[in-house]
Amino acid sequence: RLLVARGVVADPALATPGAFTGTVAPLENIDMMPAPKGGAVVYDVKPGDRVAKGARLAKIVHAPGEPGGSTEVFAPQAGLILTRRSRRIIRAGEDLLKLVGDKRSDDARSGTLED
């Protein structure tokens, strides 16, 4: 069914799929957003959301109740939220989410998205 839905294989028993309408982008457009600090994550976005450059994506609470006890993470460019971490606790440097940008990422990585 997947191959039929993608138009790779024809199967008259299944309905003819429509044209693909999703986002297509090169891997170089993926921004892997590392957490600047460790702590509890409060997301402002979910997968599939379209965001503008500079939009707040998440807040990481690392010292609850203290002045400066949270760090905000902003979109480096406009794009689409691809994935986000399901756990709400994160270590500094771990990938917080993936953003499919409208242009090439400033810190584009070569190879696969995950190690």
MOPAC internal coordinates of N, CA, C and O (Angstrom, degrees):
PM7 1SCF
backbone

  N    0.0000 0     0.00 0     0.00 0    0    0    0
  C    1.4455 1     0.00 0     0.00 0    1    0    0
  C    1.5223 1   112.11 1     0.00 0    2    1    0
  O    1.2310 1   121.06 1   144.27 1    3    2    1
  N    1.3336 1   115.58 1   -35.73 1    3    2    1
  C    1.4642 1   118.34 1   178.03 1    5    3    2
  C    1.5241 1   110.44 1   -62.25 1    6    5    3
  O    1.2310 1   120.47 1   133.66 1    7    6    5
  N    1.3275 1   116.71 1   -46.34 1    7    6    5
  C    1.4585 1   119.89 1  -179.67 1    9    7    6
  C    1.5214 1   111.87 1   -65.42 1   10    9    7
  O    1.2310 1   120.17 1   145.36 1   11   10    9
  N    1.3120 1   117.28 1   -34.64 1   11   10    9
  C    1.4666 1   120.90 1   176.03 1   13   11   10
  C    1.5277 1   109.66 1   -67.17 1   14   13   11
  O    1.2310 1   120.56 1   136.32 1   15   14   13
  N    1.3282 1   116.53 1   -43.68 1   15   14   13
  C    1.4648 1   120.63 1  -179.85 1   17   15   14
  C    1.5208 1   111.45 1   -63.51 1   18   17   15
  O    1.2310 1   120.26 1   148.50 1   19   18   17
  N    1.3251 1   117.10 1   -31.50 1   19   18   17
  C    1.4682 1   121.18 1   179.26 1   21   19   18
  C    1.5226 1   112.02 1   -84.31 1   22   21   19
  O    1.2310 1   120.10 1   173.81 1   23   22   21
  N    1.3458 1   117.41 1    -6.19 1   23   22   21
  C    1.4555 1   120.11 1   179.35 1   25   23   22
  C    1.5127 1   114.01 1    81.40 1   26   25   23
  O    1.2310 1   120.04 1  -166.35 1   27   26   25
  N    1.3326 1   117.54 1    13.65 1   27   26   25
  C    1.4615 1   121.72 1  -179.63 1   29   27   26
  C    1.5225 1   110.46 1   -81.28 1   30   29   27
  O    1.2310 1   120.70 1   141.08 1   31   30   29
  N    1.3320 1   116.26 1   -38.92 1   31   30   29
  C    1.4593 1   122.81 1  -178.18 1   33   31   30
  C    1.5196 1   108.40 1  -122.71 1   34   33   31
  O    1.2310 1   120.46 1   -43.55 1   35   34   33
  N    1.3255 1   116.72 1   136.45 1   35   34   33
  C    1.4658 1   120.80 1   176.81 1   37   35   34
  C    1.5227 1   108.64 1   -92.60 1   38   37   35
  O    1.2310 1   120.65 1   -45.36 1   39   38   37
  N    1.3090 1   116.37 1   134.64 1   39   38   37
  C    1.4620 1   121.90 1   175.88 1   41   39   38
  C    1.5230 1   107.38 1  -139.62 1   42   41   39
  O    1.2310 1   120.36 1   -75.87 1   43   42   41
  N    1.3322 1   116.92 1   104.13 1   43   42   41
  C    1.4714 1   119.45 1  -177.55 1   45   43   42
  C    1.5282 1   113.71 1   -62.43 1   46   45   43
  O    1.2310 1   120.08 1   160.07 1   47   46   45
  N    1.3412 1   117.45 1   -19.93 1   47   46   45
  C    1.4629 1   120.46 1   179.85 1   49   47   46
  C    1.5332 1   111.53 1   -71.82 1   50   49   47
  O    1.2310 1   120.36 1   157.03 1   51   50   49
  N    1.3124 1   116.91 1   -22.97 1   51   50   49
  C    1.4646 1   120.76 1  -179.78 1   53   51   50
  C    1.5223 1   108.95 1  -104.69 1   54   53   51
  O    1.2310 1   121.08 1   -27.48 1   55   54   53
  N    1.3129 1   115.53 1   152.52 1   55   54   53
  C    1.4658 1   120.20 1   179.50 1   57   55   54
  C    1.5240 1   109.89 1   -61.98 1   58   57   55
  O    1.2310 1   120.60 1   -33.10 1   59   58   57
  N    1.2993 1   116.46 1   146.90 1   59   58   57
  C    1.4560 1   121.45 1   177.84 1   61   59   58
  C    1.5236 1   109.00 1   -71.29 1   62   61   59
  O    1.2310 1   120.45 1   -54.51 1   63   62   61
  N    1.3309 1   116.74 1   125.49 1   63   62   61
  C    1.4596 1   118.90 1  -178.99 1   65   63   62
  C    1.5280 1   111.76 1   -73.32 1   66   65   63
  O    1.2310 1   121.41 1   -24.39 1   67   66   65
  N    1.3110 1   114.91 1   155.61 1   67   66   65
  C    1.4637 1   119.90 1   175.30 1   69   67   66
  C    1.5203 1   109.39 1   -80.79 1   70   69   67
  O    1.2310 1   121.08 1    -4.40 1   71   70   69
  N    1.2899 1   115.54 1   175.60 1   71   70   69
  C    1.4585 1   120.54 1   178.40 1   73   71   70
  C    1.5255 1   110.14 1   -68.59 1   74   73   71
  O    1.2310 1   120.80 1   -31.98 1   75   74   73
  N    1.3391 1   116.07 1   148.02 1   75   74   73
  C    1.4600 1   121.50 1   178.37 1   77   75   74
  C    1.5239 1   109.23 1   -65.34 1   78   77   75
  O    1.2310 1   120.34 1   -49.63 1   79   78   77
  N    1.3193 1   116.96 1   130.37 1   79   78   77
  C    1.4695 1   121.16 1  -177.58 1   81   79   78
  C    1.5188 1   112.40 1  -119.67 1   82   81   79
  O    1.2310 1   120.39 1  -170.76 1   83   82   81
  N    1.3328 1   116.86 1     9.24 1   83   82   81
  C    1.4611 1   120.34 1  -178.32 1   85   83   82
  C    1.5203 1   112.69 1   -77.96 1   86   85   83
  O    1.2310 1   121.08 1     0.86 1   87   86   85
  N    1.3099 1   115.54 1  -179.14 1   87   86   85
  C    1.4603 1   121.90 1   178.96 1   89   87   86
  C    1.5161 1   110.06 1   -81.90 1   90   89   87
  O    1.2310 1   120.65 1   -46.14 1   91   90   89
  N    1.3292 1   116.36 1   133.86 1   91   90   89
  C    1.4603 1   122.68 1   175.46 1   93   91   90
  C    1.5230 1   106.81 1  -120.58 1   94   93   91
  O    1.2310 1   120.58 1   -54.27 1   95   94   93
  N    1.3290 1   116.50 1   125.73 1   95   94   93
  C    1.4730 1   120.53 1  -178.25 1   97   95   94
  C    1.5204 1   108.86 1  -149.68 1   98   97   95
  O    1.2310 1   120.19 1   -30.67 1   99   98   97
  N    1.3240 1   117.24 1   149.33 1   99   98   97
  C    1.4694 1   119.45 1   175.92 1  101   99   98
  C    1.5277 1   110.79 1   -70.32 1  102  101   99
  O    1.2310 1   120.47 1   -24.47 1  103  102  101
  N    1.3206 1   116.71 1   155.53 1  103  102  101
  C    1.4654 1   120.80 1  -179.86 1  105  103  102
  C    1.5230 1   112.24 1   -58.99 1  106  105  103
  O    1.2310 1   120.06 1   152.88 1  107  106  105
  N    1.3344 1   117.49 1   -27.12 1  107  106  105
  C    1.4643 1   120.83 1   179.64 1  109  107  106
  C    1.5233 1   112.56 1   -65.15 1  110  109  107
  O    1.2310 1   120.14 1   164.98 1  111  110  109
  N    1.3231 1   117.34 1   -15.02 1  111  110  109
  C    1.4702 1   121.24 1   179.17 1  113  111  110
  C    1.5282 1   112.74 1   -86.83 1  114  113  111
  O    1.2310 1   120.09 1   174.53 1  115  114  113
  N    1.3199 1   117.44 1    -5.47 1  115  114  113
  C    1.4612 1   120.67 1  -177.73 1  117  115  114
  C    1.5276 1   109.71 1   -81.04 1  118  117  115
  O    1.2310 1   120.93 1   -57.38 1  119  118  117
  N    1.3211 1   115.82 1   122.62 1  119  118  117
  C    1.4644 1   121.44 1   173.07 1  121  119  118
  C    1.5215 1   107.68 1   -97.44 1  122  121  119
  O    1.2310 1   120.87 1   -63.46 1  123  122  121
  N    1.3296 1   115.95 1   116.54 1  123  122  121
  C    1.4596 1   121.19 1   174.05 1  125  123  122
  C    1.5250 1   104.79 1   -88.64 1  126  125  123
  O    1.2310 1   119.98 1   -64.20 1  127  126  125
  N    1.3089 1   117.64 1   115.80 1  127  126  125
  C    1.4530 1   121.98 1  -172.91 1  129  127  126
  C    1.5273 1   110.17 1   -94.99 1  130  129  127
  O    1.2310 1   119.73 1   -80.39 1  131  130  129
  N    1.3442 1   118.12 1    99.61 1  131  130  129
  C    1.4595 1   120.28 1   178.73 1  133  131  130
  C    1.5301 1   111.23 1   -76.61 1  134  133  131
  O    1.2310 1   120.81 1   -33.55 1  135  134  133
  N    1.3045 1   116.06 1   146.45 1  135  134  133
  C    1.4680 1   121.36 1   178.13 1  137  135  134
  C    1.5240 1   109.32 1   -73.26 1  138  137  135
  O    1.2310 1   119.71 1   -54.12 1  139  138  137
  N    1.3453 1   118.16 1   125.88 1  139  138  137
  C    1.4618 1   120.17 1   179.37 1  141  139  138
  C    1.5241 1   112.98 1   -72.47 1  142  141  139
  O    1.2310 1   120.28 1   156.59 1  143  142  141
  N    1.3222 1   117.07 1   -23.41 1  143  142  141
  C    1.4782 1   122.84 1   178.86 1  145  143  142
  C    1.5140 1   108.04 1  -142.24 1  146  145  143
  O    1.2310 1   120.79 1   -19.50 1  147  146  145
  N    1.3055 1   116.10 1   160.50 1  147  146  145
  C    1.4495 1   120.70 1   174.67 1  149  147  146
  C    1.5177 1   110.29 1   -89.75 1  150  149  147
  O    1.2310 1   120.34 1   -26.81 1  151  150  149
  N    1.3320 1   116.95 1   153.19 1  151  150  149
  C    1.4558 1   120.70 1   177.87 1  153  151  150
  C    1.5106 1   112.15 1   155.54 1  154  153  151
  O    1.2310 1   121.05 1    19.16 1  155  154  153
  N    1.3330 1   115.59 1  -160.84 1  155  154  153
  C    1.4659 1   122.30 1   178.66 1  157  155  154
  C    1.5244 1   108.78 1   -88.84 1  158  157  155
  O    1.2310 1   120.73 1   -45.79 1  159  158  157
  N    1.3357 1   116.21 1   134.21 1  159  158  157
  C    1.4615 1   121.52 1  -176.34 1  161  159  158
  C    1.5247 1   110.64 1   -99.71 1  162  161  159
  O    1.2310 1   121.23 1   -47.91 1  163  162  161
  N    1.3297 1   115.26 1   132.09 1  163  162  161
  C    1.4642 1   122.53 1   172.81 1  165  163  162
  C    1.5297 1   105.60 1  -118.92 1  166  165  163
  O    1.2310 1   120.44 1   -70.90 1  167  166  165
  N    1.3394 1   116.77 1   109.10 1  167  166  165
  C    1.4639 1   121.14 1  -177.00 1  169  167  166
  C    1.5203 1   111.63 1   -83.65 1  170  169  167
  O    1.2310 1   120.98 1   -35.13 1  171  170  169
  N    1.3303 1   115.73 1   144.87 1  171  170  169
  C    1.4572 1   122.64 1   172.59 1  173  171  170
  C    1.5219 1   110.83 1  -103.92 1  174  173  171
  O    1.2310 1   120.13 1   172.08 1  175  174  173
  N    1.3284 1   117.35 1    -7.92 1  175  174  173
  C    1.4638 1   122.52 1  -176.55 1  177  175  174
  C    1.5221 1   110.23 1  -132.62 1  178  177  175
  O    1.2310 1   121.66 1   -17.17 1  179  178  177
  N    1.3269 1   114.43 1   162.83 1  179  178  177
  C    1.4645 1   120.48 1   175.79 1  181  179  178
  C    1.5274 1   107.98 1  -133.26 1  182  181  179
  O    1.2310 1   119.65 1   -19.17 1  183  182  181
  N    1.3301 1   118.27 1   160.83 1  183  182  181
  C    1.4651 1   120.05 1   178.99 1  185  183  182
  C    1.5230 1   110.94 1   -53.76 1  186  185  183
  O    1.2310 1   121.45 1   -44.02 1  187  186  185
  N    1.3291 1   114.84 1   135.98 1  187  186  185
  C    1.4637 1   120.92 1  -179.08 1  189  187  186
  C    1.5150 1   113.51 1    98.30 1  190  189  187
  O    1.2310 1   119.87 1   164.08 1  191  190  189
  N    1.3347 1   117.86 1   -15.92 1  191  190  189
  C    1.4684 1   120.92 1   178.63 1  193  191  190
  C    1.5195 1   110.52 1   -70.75 1  194  193  191
  O    1.2310 1   120.65 1   -38.71 1  195  194  193
  N    1.3143 1   116.36 1   141.29 1  195  194  193
  C    1.4713 1   122.74 1   173.98 1  197  195  194
  C    1.5258 1   106.69 1   -95.80 1  198  197  195
  O    1.2310 1   119.89 1   -48.22 1  199  198  197
  N    1.3256 1   117.82 1   131.78 1  199  198  197
  C    1.4660 1   121.54 1  -177.52 1  201  199  198
  C    1.5260 1   110.52 1  -125.94 1  202  201  199
  O    1.2310 1   120.93 1   -26.97 1  203  202  201
  N    1.3232 1   115.83 1   153.03 1  203  202  201
  C    1.4573 1   122.67 1   175.83 1  205  203  202
  C    1.5238 1   108.88 1   -92.59 1  206  205  203
  O    1.2310 1   120.72 1   -20.50 1  207  206  205
  N    1.3134 1   116.24 1   159.50 1  207  206  205
  C    1.4558 1   120.83 1   175.75 1  209  207  206
  C    1.5286 1   108.35 1   -59.63 1  210  209  207
  O    1.2310 1   120.49 1   -47.38 1  211  210  209
  N    1.3316 1   116.67 1   132.62 1  211  210  209
  C    1.4625 1   121.93 1   179.47 1  213  211  210
  C    1.5085 1   114.74 1    87.82 1  214  213  211
  O    1.2310 1   119.58 1   175.88 1  215  214  213
  N    1.3344 1   118.41 1    -4.12 1  215  214  213
  C    1.4702 1   120.87 1   178.34 1  217  215  214
  C    1.5297 1   109.72 1   -67.46 1  218  217  215
  O    1.2310 1   120.83 1   -37.56 1  219  218  217
  N    1.3352 1   116.02 1   142.44 1  219  218  217
  C    1.4663 1   118.95 1   177.49 1  221  219  218
  C    1.5212 1   108.85 1   -73.67 1  222  221  219
  O    1.2310 1   121.17 1   -52.30 1  223  222  221
  N    1.3305 1   115.36 1   127.70 1  223  222  221
  C    1.4563 1   121.75 1  -179.52 1  225  223  222
  C    1.5204 1   111.93 1   -96.86 1  226  225  223
  O    1.2310 1   120.69 1   142.29 1  227  226  225
  N    1.3187 1   116.29 1   -37.71 1  227  226  225
  C    1.4634 1   120.43 1  -176.72 1  229  227  226
  C    1.5201 1   109.84 1  -162.80 1  230  229  227
  O    1.2310 1   121.99 1   -16.11 1  231  230  229
  N    1.3270 1   113.80 1   163.89 1  231  230  229
  C    1.4588 1   120.84 1   172.25 1  233  231  230
  C    1.5239 1   106.20 1  -125.67 1  234  233  231
  O    1.2310 1   120.69 1   -45.28 1  235  234  233
  N    1.3415 1   116.29 1   134.72 1  235  234  233
  C    1.4602 1   121.46 1   177.33 1  237  235  234
  C    1.5232 1   107.20 1  -108.79 1  238  237  235
  O    1.2310 1   120.93 1   -61.45 1  239  238  237
  N    1.3202 1   115.83 1   118.55 1  239  238  237
  C    1.4643 1   121.57 1   179.83 1  241  239  238
  C    1.5197 1   107.34 1   -94.01 1  242  241  239
  O    1.2310 1   120.70 1   -66.25 1  243  242  241
  N    1.3407 1   116.27 1   113.75 1  243  242  241
  C    1.4662 1   120.05 1  -176.89 1  245  243  242
  C    1.5242 1   112.40 1  -114.77 1  246  245  243
  O    1.2310 1   119.43 1   163.99 1  247  246  245
  N    1.3182 1   118.69 1   -16.01 1  247  246  245
  C    1.4652 1   122.33 1   176.06 1  249  247  246
  C    1.5262 1   107.84 1  -145.32 1  250  249  247
  O    1.2310 1   120.29 1  -101.01 1  251  250  249
  N    1.3441 1   117.04 1    78.99 1  251  250  249
  C    1.4633 1   121.25 1  -174.56 1  253  251  250
  C    1.5280 1   113.09 1   -54.94 1  254  253  251
  O    1.2310 1   121.25 1   -46.34 1  255  254  253
  N    1.3168 1   115.22 1   133.66 1  255  254  253
  C    1.4547 1   121.14 1   175.56 1  257  255  254
  C    1.5156 1   115.43 1    82.25 1  258  257  255
  O    1.2310 1   119.68 1   172.33 1  259  258  257
  N    1.3076 1   118.22 1    -7.67 1  259  258  257
  C    1.4589 1   121.38 1  -179.95 1  261  259  258
  C    1.5216 1   110.21 1   -97.21 1  262  261  259
  O    1.2310 1   120.09 1   -31.57 1  263  262  261
  N    1.3325 1   117.43 1   148.43 1  263  262  261
  C    1.4643 1   119.22 1   174.65 1  265  263  262
  C    1.5312 1   109.87 1   -59.95 1  266  265  263
  O    1.2310 1   120.86 1   -48.03 1  267  266  265
  N    1.3224 1   115.95 1   131.97 1  267  266  265
  C    1.4631 1   119.56 1  -177.82 1  269  267  266
  C    1.5130 1   113.10 1    71.98 1  270  269  267
  O    1.2310 1   120.12 1  -159.20 1  271  270  269
  N    1.3119 1   117.38 1    20.80 1  271  270  269
  C    1.4641 1   121.90 1  -176.39 1  273  271  270
  C    1.5117 1   115.06 1   -83.02 1  274  273  271
  O    1.2310 1   120.43 1  -172.95 1  275  274  273
  N    1.3387 1   116.79 1     7.05 1  275  274  273
  C    1.4612 1   119.50 1   176.75 1  277  275  274
  C    1.5224 1   109.39 1  -139.46 1  278  277  275
  O    1.2310 1   121.51 1   -25.19 1  279  278  277
  N    1.3194 1   114.72 1   154.81 1  279  278  277
  C    1.4623 1   121.99 1  -179.92 1  281  279  278
  C    1.5178 1   108.27 1  -126.81 1  282  281  279
  O    1.2310 1   120.61 1   -48.68 1  283  282  281
  N    1.3250 1   116.44 1   131.32 1  283  282  281
  C    1.4617 1   120.97 1   179.15 1  285  283  282
  C    1.5232 1   109.96 1   -95.30 1  286  285  283
  O    1.2310 1   120.99 1   -32.15 1  287  286  285
  N    1.3301 1   115.71 1   147.85 1  287  286  285
  C    1.4549 1   122.52 1   178.13 1  289  287  286
  C    1.5228 1   107.47 1  -118.11 1  290  289  287
  O    1.2310 1   120.53 1   -51.64 1  291  290  289
  N    1.3309 1   116.60 1   128.36 1  291  290  289
  C    1.4596 1   122.42 1  -175.35 1  293  291  290
  C    1.5251 1   111.01 1  -116.49 1  294  293  291
  O    1.2310 1   120.72 1   -25.78 1  295  294  293
  N    1.3337 1   116.23 1   154.22 1  295  294  293
  C    1.4633 1   122.59 1   179.62 1  297  295  294
  C    1.5286 1   110.08 1   -70.35 1  298  297  295
  O    1.2310 1   119.94 1   -54.19 1  299  298  297
  N    1.3347 1   117.72 1   125.81 1  299  298  297
  C    1.4577 1   120.36 1   178.87 1  301  299  298
  C    1.5279 1   112.88 1   -74.64 1  302  301  299
  O    1.2310 1   120.77 1   162.94 1  303  302  301
  N    1.3288 1   116.13 1   -17.06 1  303  302  301
  C    1.4622 1   121.89 1   178.08 1  305  303  302
  C    1.5234 1   109.11 1  -159.20 1  306  305  303
  O    1.2310 1   120.64 1   -13.43 1  307  306  305
  N    1.3187 1   116.39 1   166.57 1  307  306  305
  C    1.4671 1   120.73 1   176.89 1  309  307  306
  C    1.5178 1   108.64 1   -71.29 1  310  309  307
  O    1.2310 1   120.60 1   -32.22 1  311  310  309
  N    1.3218 1   116.47 1   147.78 1  311  310  309
  C    1.4532 1   119.16 1   178.55 1  313  311  310
  C    1.5103 1   112.82 1   170.80 1  314  313  311
  O    1.2310 1   121.51 1    18.05 1  315  314  313
  N    1.3196 1   114.72 1  -161.95 1  315  314  313
  C    1.4573 1   124.00 1  -174.79 1  317  315  314
  C    1.5249 1   109.13 1  -117.75 1  318  317  315
  O    1.2310 1   120.17 1   -46.41 1  319  318  317
  N    1.3260 1   117.28 1   133.59 1  319  318  317
  C    1.4650 1   120.93 1   176.82 1  321  319  318
  C    1.5273 1   107.78 1   -73.81 1  322  321  319
  O    1.2310 1   120.89 1   -60.80 1  323  322  321
  N    1.3307 1   115.90 1   119.20 1  323  322  321
  C    1.4653 1   121.12 1  -178.47 1  325  323  322
  C    1.5214 1   110.73 1   -88.40 1  326  325  323
  O    1.2310 1   120.16 1   125.38 1  327  326  325
  N    1.3188 1   117.30 1   -54.62 1  327  326  325
  C    1.4631 1   122.06 1   179.88 1  329  327  326
  C    1.5192 1   109.29 1  -144.07 1  330  329  327
  O    1.2310 1   121.26 1   -15.67 1  331  330  329
  N    1.3152 1   115.20 1   164.33 1  331  330  329
  C    1.4571 1   120.76 1   170.24 1  333  331  330
  C    1.5138 1   107.45 1  -144.85 1  334  333  331
  O    1.2310 1   120.89 1   -23.39 1  335  334  333
  N    1.3067 1   115.90 1   156.61 1  335  334  333
  C    1.4640 1   121.90 1  -179.88 1  337  335  334
  C    1.5342 1   108.81 1   -64.96 1  338  337  335
  O    1.2310 1   120.34 1   -44.20 1  339  338  337
  N    1.3147 1   116.96 1   135.80 1  339  338  337
  C    1.4638 1   119.69 1  -179.56 1  341  339  338
  C    1.5325 1   111.89 1   -80.72 1  342  341  339
  O    1.2310 1   120.34 1   148.49 1  343  342  341
  N    1.3460 1   116.96 1   -31.51 1  343  342  341
  C    1.4726 1   119.24 1   176.18 1  345  343  342
  C    1.5170 1   109.22 1   -71.52 1  346  345  343
  O    1.2310 1   120.05 1   -34.95 1  347  346  345
  N    1.2997 1   117.52 1   145.05 1  347  346  345
  C    1.4574 1   121.51 1  -179.16 1  349  347  346
  C    1.5205 1   113.02 1   -96.13 1  350  349  347
  O    1.2310 1   120.05 1  -176.90 1  351  350  349
  N    1.3210 1   117.51 1     3.10 1  351  350  349
  C    1.4686 1   122.61 1   174.99 1  353  351  350
  C    1.5186 1   106.74 1  -113.96 1  354  353  351
  O    1.2310 1   120.48 1   -45.82 1  355  354  353
  N    1.3393 1   116.68 1   134.18 1  355  354  353
  C    1.4605 1   120.42 1  -175.68 1  357  355  354
  C    1.5251 1   110.38 1  -137.75 1  358  357  355
  O    1.2310 1   120.75 1   -29.55 1  359  358  357
  N    1.3212 1   116.18 1   150.45 1  359  358  357
  C    1.4636 1   121.84 1   173.67 1  361  359  358
  C    1.5238 1   108.41 1   -96.79 1  362  361  359
  O    1.2310 1   120.60 1   -25.71 1  363  362  361
  N    1.3095 1   116.45 1   154.29 1  363  362  361
  C    1.4609 1   120.89 1   176.75 1  365  363  362
  C    1.5282 1   109.01 1   -59.42 1  366  365  363
  O    1.2310 1   120.91 1   -46.46 1  367  366  365
  N    1.3317 1   115.87 1   133.54 1  367  366  365
  C    1.4513 1   121.57 1   178.82 1  369  367  366
  C    1.5116 1   115.21 1    93.16 1  370  369  367
  O    1.2310 1   119.54 1   160.86 1  371  370  369
  N    1.3284 1   118.48 1   -19.14 1  371  370  369
  C    1.4609 1   120.01 1   177.29 1  373  371  370
  C    1.5273 1   109.12 1   -71.26 1  374  373  371
  O    1.2310 1   120.78 1   -30.78 1  375  374  373
  N    1.3437 1   116.11 1   149.22 1  375  374  373
  C    1.4598 1   120.00 1   179.33 1  377  375  374
  C    1.5212 1   110.49 1   -69.58 1  378  377  375
  O    1.2310 1   121.33 1   -56.52 1  379  378  377
  N    1.3125 1   115.07 1   123.48 1  379  378  377
  C    1.4555 1   123.44 1  -178.64 1  381  379  378
  C    1.5217 1   110.91 1   -82.61 1  382  381  379
  O    1.2310 1   121.05 1   133.28 1  383  382  381
  N    1.3400 1   115.59 1   -46.72 1  383  382  381
  C    1.4588 1   121.44 1   178.64 1  385  383  382
  C    1.5042 1   110.39 1  -161.16 1  386  385  383
  O    1.2310 1   121.00 1    -8.72 1  387  386  385
  N    1.3404 1   115.70 1   171.28 1  387  386  385
  C    1.4589 1   122.11 1   176.13 1  389  387  386
  C    1.5216 1   107.93 1  -118.06 1  390  389  387
  O    1.2310 1   121.60 1   -45.55 1  391  390  389
  N    1.3312 1   114.54 1   134.45 1  391  390  389
  C    1.4586 1   122.32 1   179.36 1  393  391  390
  C    1.5240 1   108.32 1  -119.77 1  394  393  391
  O    1.2310 1   120.36 1   -55.78 1  395  394  393
  N    1.3396 1   116.91 1   124.22 1  395  394  393
  C    1.4589 1   121.19 1   174.86 1  397  395  394
  C    1.5177 1   106.25 1   -87.69 1  398  397  395
  O    1.2310 1   120.90 1   -75.54 1  399  398  397
  N    1.3182 1   115.89 1   104.46 1  399  398  397
  C    1.4522 1   120.97 1  -175.33 1  401  399  398
  C    1.5157 1   113.59 1   -81.06 1  402  401  399
  O    1.2310 1   121.26 1   -18.21 1  403  402  401
  N    1.3204 1   115.20 1   161.79 1  403  402  401
  C    1.4579 1   121.42 1   176.96 1  405  403  402
  C    1.5273 1   111.53 1   -76.76 1  406  405  403
  O    1.2310 1   120.44 1   165.97 1  407  406  405
  N    1.3340 1   116.76 1   -14.03 1  407  406  405
  C    1.4660 1   121.03 1   178.95 1  409  407  406
  C    1.5292 1   108.66 1  -138.70 1  410  409  407
  O    1.2310 1   120.77 1    -2.54 1  411  410  409
  N    1.3209 1   116.13 1   177.46 1  411  410  409
  C    1.4577 1   121.09 1  -179.65 1  413  411  410
  C    1.5286 1   110.02 1   -62.95 1  414  413  411
  O    1.2310 1   120.70 1   -42.53 1  415  414  413
  N    1.3126 1   116.27 1   137.47 1  415  414  413
  C    1.4578 1   122.16 1   178.97 1  417  415  414
  C    1.5231 1   110.38 1   -67.84 1  418  417  415
  O    1.2310 1   120.31 1   -37.45 1  419  418  417
  N    1.3242 1   117.01 1   142.55 1  419  418  417
  C    1.4610 1   121.08 1   176.76 1  421  419  418
  C    1.5281 1   111.97 1   -65.93 1  422  421  419
  O    1.2310 1   120.30 1   154.39 1  423  422  421
  N    1.3431 1   117.02 1   -25.61 1  423  422  421
  C    1.4617 1   120.17 1   178.64 1  425  423  422
  C    1.5350 1   110.62 1  -121.09 1  426  425  423
  O    1.2310 1   121.04 1  -135.41 1  427  426  425
  N    1.3249 1   115.61 1    44.59 1  427  426  425
  C    1.4720 1   121.07 1  -179.04 1  429  427  426
  C    1.5199 1   110.20 1   -56.03 1  430  429  427
  O    1.2310 1   121.28 1   -43.98 1  431  430  429
  N    1.3276 1   115.15 1   136.02 1  431  430  429
  C    1.4603 1   121.72 1   178.81 1  433  431  430
  C    1.5187 1   108.60 1  -103.72 1  434  433  431
  O    1.2310 1   120.34 1   -34.97 1  435  434  433
  N    1.3117 1   116.95 1   145.03 1  435  434  433
  C    1.4581 1   119.35 1   175.25 1  437  435  434
  C    1.5240 1   109.18 1   -88.67 1  438  437  435
  O    1.2310 1   120.69 1   -22.82 1  439  438  437
  N    1.3062 1   116.29 1   157.18 1  439  438  437
  C    1.4659 1   120.52 1   178.28 1  441  439  438
  C    1.5131 1   112.39 1    86.60 1  442  441  439
  O    1.2310 1   121.29 1    25.05 1  443  442  441
  N    1.3224 1   115.14 1  -154.95 1  443  442  441
  C    1.4501 1   121.29 1  -176.13 1  445  443  442
  C    1.5308 1   111.33 1   -75.39 1  446  445  443
  O    1.2310 1   121.09 1   -17.67 1  447  446  445
  N    1.3325 1   115.52 1   162.33 1  447  446  445
  C    1.4667 1   120.20 1   179.34 1  449  447  446
  C    1.5256 1   112.26 1   -76.68 1  450  449  447
  O    1.2310 1   120.56 1   153.23 1  451  450  449
  N    1.3003 1   116.54 1   -26.77 1  451  450  449
  C    1.4641 1   121.74 1  -179.04 1  453  451  450
  C    1.5089 1   109.83 1  -120.40 1  454  453  451
  O    1.2310 1   119.82 1   -35.72 1  455  454  453
  N    1.3214 1   117.96 1   144.28 1  455  454  453
  C    1.4657 1   121.74 1   177.69 1  457  455  454
  C    1.5036 1   110.39 1   -87.24 1  458  457  455
  O    1.2310 1   120.10 1   180.00 1  459  458  457

